Amino acid sequence: MISGEKLAQEYINVINNYYPRAGKLLRHCLVKILRLHTNHNHRDHYYVGIYYANRIGRRLLEYQDIFKDAAENMGLVEVVFLNANHLVKDPYSKIKQQDFRFWLELCWLANEEN
C-alpha cells in the first residue's frame, strides 16, 4: 500500500498537471490523506483533507467539483475541506495535544499573509 504522504503528493501532482488554476490555490493549503476504518465491514476508506486559510476559502471552494472528481478518479472516497483558522481557534480541538507538529503547520497556514 502506498503511504498517505505519497498519495497526497500524487493527488497534488494530478491537480497541478490537469487543473493549473486550482493547483495555484492548492499551493496555499495542506493536503492530507485521512483514513476512516469501519468495523462494520472491516474496510478502510480514504479521504482527501484540504486544510485552507480563511483568505482563500471562497476561491478554493469554487473548484470543489474539480478536487472531488480528481479524488474519485484516484479511488479516494471524498474530499473534505477544513478551515485552518477555525481549527486553530477551536477551544475543544485536541490537535495540539495529539499532533503538535501538525498543529504548528495549521497555525502557520492560518497566519500566512499572501
N, C-alpha and C positions, 0 to 999 in steps of 0.2 A: 504494500500500500504506500502511496506517495504521501509525504509529510504535509501537514497543513500549511506550513510556510511555503513550500514549493508549489502547492496547489494555488495558494493565494497569489504568488508571483506569476503563475501561468494565467490566472484569471486577469490580472493586471495587464499582462502582455497581450491577451486577446482583445481587451478593451482598447489598448493603445494602438494596436495594428488595424482594427476594423472600425473603430469609432474614436478618431483622434480628439474631437472636441470634448467628448465625455472623458477621455483619458487625461486631458489637461486638468479637469476638475478632480479626478481621482488622485492626482499627484498631491493634493492638499488633504488627503484623507488617510486613515489607517484601514487597511483591508485585512481581515482575519477570517479564517475558516472556523466556523462554530460547529461542534458535534453534538447531536442530540441522540442519546441512546434510549430506546424504548424497550421496556421489559415485556411489553405485550407481545411483540413478535421478535424480540431479541435482535433488532437491527439497529444500525447506526444511520442517522440521516445527517447530511452535511449541508450547512447553510453558509452563505457569504455574509459576513458582518462588515458593513461600511460605517466607520465612525467618522463623523464630519463636524466641522465648526459651524456655529450659527451663521457666519457671514456667507457661506456658500450653500447653505441648506436648500434654499429655494431653487437655485440654479441646478444643483445636484439632482433634486427630485424631478426636474423636468426630463431627465434622462433615465428615470427608474425603469421604464419598459425595456430600454436597451440593456441595462445592467441585469435585469431579471432574465431576459432572453439569452444573454451570454451564459449566465449561470446554468440555466436549464439545459443548454446545449452541451455543457461540460458535465452534466449528470448531477448537478447540485440541486437541492430541493427548492431553495428560495433565497432571496436577498433581503436582509434586514438592515434598515437604516437607523443609526443611533446617533443622537446629538451628543457630542463630547462635552459641550458646555453644561448640559443638563446632568450628565453622569458625574462630572467632577463636583458639581454643587449639591448633588443629592445627599442629604444627611443620612439616608438609610442605605446607601450604597456600601458594599463591603469590598469593592475593588481594591481600595488602598491596602487593606489588610491581606487580601488573598494574592494579589499580584502587584506589588509596589512598582515595579518597572513599567508595567502596562499603564498603571495609574499616572505615572510621570509622563508617559507618552501622550496620554489623553490631556493632561494639563498643558503640555507643550502645544498640542493641536488646538486646544480651546483658546489659548492666548496668542497664537501666531497671528501676525498682522496681515500680511499680504501673501 
